[in-house]
């Protein structure tokens, strides 16, 4: 069971704020370099403050805007382990699953959690525990197709297995 | 129970007699589109171990974002992409100077057909819904998987119907209708859902304006957006799609179920502007008079088509852009560029004091070709006005129709086009 500290964001966090367009040329040649630019326009030090395993908690429509897969990739390489939100923009949601960044919808938690709280996530059980308050939250388990992709380690290994079989 | 247009297209793609919202399906993909940033998808395809794509004729790629290459990195990206195009034998590939912006180009070339399921590694892929296709933006890995397998997993979305009733005013364009819609439903109004635009006012629009409407549907969170094909659609397809192409014209059943039904009276919709930092922060242009601008941008996959240039040229004809204001005009494709040249539109822009750029996505996504400096303000016919979208983090972008952009370039502040055209 992993646990991490919470970084809180509001509603409608868009992909331009997550990773500006100017960093998109050739982004997946060295995708790990994107981490340092994550949220650079609103908090240039974000990636240096994040500790591996930390968790983003946000409001509605997280990841709205462009289809850039660089957005969840930047978040992942900034060191974030999970993104928990009230809701996600659909392209961002698929992209995050496809690269193996778990994205969880849990409105009750979003409302109550504070910046810096430590959360422990149990993906299989659909459970998140706030270690600072002791409160346990439940989220809708991911659908079977999504789970299959996440447990394969993302969509690339999933397709590779299918092409080989 | 009846089905909506989107449900019908997805049912046939999944080879099922009926699909229902919420159902997970595996849909056959008819077309896959991409651009220079889709290089990422080809790298993923390679990582998947795919030695071939499902059908090289059904994939279309153009260079549009970092065009012409503003950096050495972008130039190298294009070279590497060209290698993949060659290796996977992609037939419909458009080099710099021979194509244009993907969502203007692919319909123009007759590559998208009614009834198609289209997947593209660009969020504005939903543009093609104007042809009655179900088109969805996805990320690089999803697109790579679709290129390898020829199919994609989907959750059937609920459909929201937006009905435009009444008669439009002469300066209320397709862009104003979609901005108004976004103002009403918000950025989350269509999250995970499909939008279907209908009503006499929609059917009175030309194809260019219909593309604009479906293009920006994604700013309301929607998965896809459609307009049922009619005679205007059929006329547009003539001479573009190959003879004998199997076109599938679907429309929603009368007893189809919609999750929500909006009816908007077009006669009450004035020219609209989306204020920063959200495409849904929409107000009438007339109410914003006094907001001074530094730059005006006409172009993009939203509004860089021929009729957009014509409207703007009509306003700029014989007039001058306000000193201190830069105007950048970006025709969407080489074909549009050429026609605009023949019609004298480019001359009108140049004489008015505008800079005419080659087809590119550059300024719209803040990549290159006219970024905004600190605290600068732009009015733009593009699709997003998020914080820092077109340049400096503290710059501001207002989104509007080509008419409103052109009129504002003349006055130097945001204004309703009627202010200029009645003067």
HADDOCK unambig.tbl for C-alpha pairs under 7 A between the chains (distance, minus, plus):
assign (segid A and resid 16 and name CA) (segid B and resid 386 and name CA) 6.85 0.50 0.50
assign (segid A and resid 16 and name CA) (segid B and resid 389 and name CA) 6.20 0.50 0.50
assign (segid A and resid 17 and name CA) (segid B and resid 387 and name CA) 6.83 0.50 0.50
assign (segid A and resid 21 and name CA) (segid B and resid 365 and name CA) 5.91 0.50 0.50
assign (segid A and resid 21 and name CA) (segid B and resid 366 and name CA) 6.01 0.50 0.50
assign (segid A and resid 21 and name CA) (segid B and resid 367 and name CA) 5.84 0.50 0.50
assign (segid A and resid 22 and name CA) (segid B and resid 366 and name CA) 6.55 0.50 0.50
assign (segid A and resid 22 and name CA) (segid B and resid 367 and name CA) 4.93 0.50 0.50
assign (segid A and resid 25 and name CA) (segid B and resid 37 and name CA) 6.70 0.50 0.50
assign (segid A and resid 25 and name CA) (segid B and resid 73 and name CA) 6.61 0.50 0.50
assign (segid A and resid 25 and name CA) (segid B and resid 74 and name CA) 5.45 0.50 0.50
assign (segid A and resid 26 and name CA) (segid B and resid 73 and name CA) 6.68 0.50 0.50
assign (segid A and resid 26 and name CA) (segid B and resid 74 and name CA) 6.65 0.50 0.50
assign (segid A and resid 26 and name CA) (segid B and resid 77 and name CA) 5.60 0.50 0.50
assign (segid A and resid 28 and name CA) (segid B and resid 40 and name CA) 5.89 0.50 0.50
assign (segid A and resid 41 and name CA) (segid B and resid 393 and name CA) 6.27 0.50 0.50
assign (segid A and resid 61 and name CA) (segid B and resid 188 and name CA) 6.30 0.50 0.50
assign (segid A and resid 65 and name CA) (segid B and resid 219 and name CA) 6.69 0.50 0.50
assign (segid A and resid 66 and name CA) (segid B and resid 122 and name CA) 6.90 0.50 0.50
assign (segid A and resid 66 and name CA) (segid B and resid 123 and name CA) 5.12 0.50 0.50
assign (segid A and resid 67 and name CA) (segid B and resid 121 and name CA) 6.48 0.50 0.50
assign (segid A and resid 67 and name CA) (segid B and resid 122 and name CA) 5.31 0.50 0.50
assign (segid A and resid 67 and name CA) (segid B and resid 123 and name CA) 4.69 0.50 0.50
assign (segid A and resid 67 and name CA) (segid B and resid 137 and name CA) 6.39 0.50 0.50
assign (segid A and resid 67 and name CA) (segid B and resid 138 and name CA) 5.69 0.50 0.50
assign (segid A and resid 67 and name CA) (segid B and resid 139 and name CA) 5.29 0.50 0.50
assign (segid A and resid 68 and name CA) (segid B and resid 139 and name CA) 6.03 0.50 0.50
assign (segid A and resid 69 and name CA) (segid B and resid 139 and name CA) 5.20 0.50 0.50
assign (segid A and resid 69 and name CA) (segid B and resid 140 and name CA) 6.25 0.50 0.50
assign (segid A and resid 89 and name CA) (segid B and resid 191 and name CA) 6.65 0.50 0.50
assign (segid A and resid 89 and name CA) (segid B and resid 221 and name CA) 6.23 0.50 0.50
assign (segid A and resid 90 and name CA) (segid B and resid 192 and name CA) 5.94 0.50 0.50
assign (segid A and resid 90 and name CA) (segid B and resid 223 and name CA) 6.92 0.50 0.50
assign (segid A and resid 91 and name CA) (segid B and resid 137 and name CA) 6.85 0.50 0.50
assign (segid A and resid 91 and name CA) (segid B and resid 138 and name CA) 5.48 0.50 0.50
assign (segid A and resid 91 and name CA) (segid B and resid 139 and name CA) 6.76 0.50 0.50
assign (segid A and resid 95 and name CA) (segid B and resid 139 and name CA) 5.61 0.50 0.50
assign (segid A and resid 98 and name CA) (segid B and resid 141 and name CA) 6.54 0.50 0.50
assign (segid A and resid 155 and name CA) (segid B and resid 141 and name CA) 6.71 0.50 0.50
assign (segid A and resid 156 and name CA) (segid B and resid 44 and name CA) 6.75 0.50 0.50
assign (segid A and resid 156 and name CA) (segid B and resid 47 and name CA) 6.77 0.50 0.50
assign (segid A and resid 156 and name CA) (segid B and resid 48 and name CA) 5.26 0.50 0.50
assign (segid A and resid 156 and name CA) (segid B and resid 141 and name CA) 6.93 0.50 0.50
assign (segid A and resid 157 and name CA) (segid B and resid 48 and name CA) 6.50 0.50 0.50
assign (segid A and resid 159 and name CA) (segid B and resid 48 and name CA) 6.10 0.50 0.50
assign (segid A and resid 159 and name CA) (segid B and resid 145 and name CA) 6.47 0.50 0.50
assign (segid A and resid 160 and name CA) (segid B and resid 48 and name CA) 4.58 0.50 0.50
assign (segid A and resid 160 and name CA) (segid B and resid 49 and name CA) 5.99 0.50 0.50
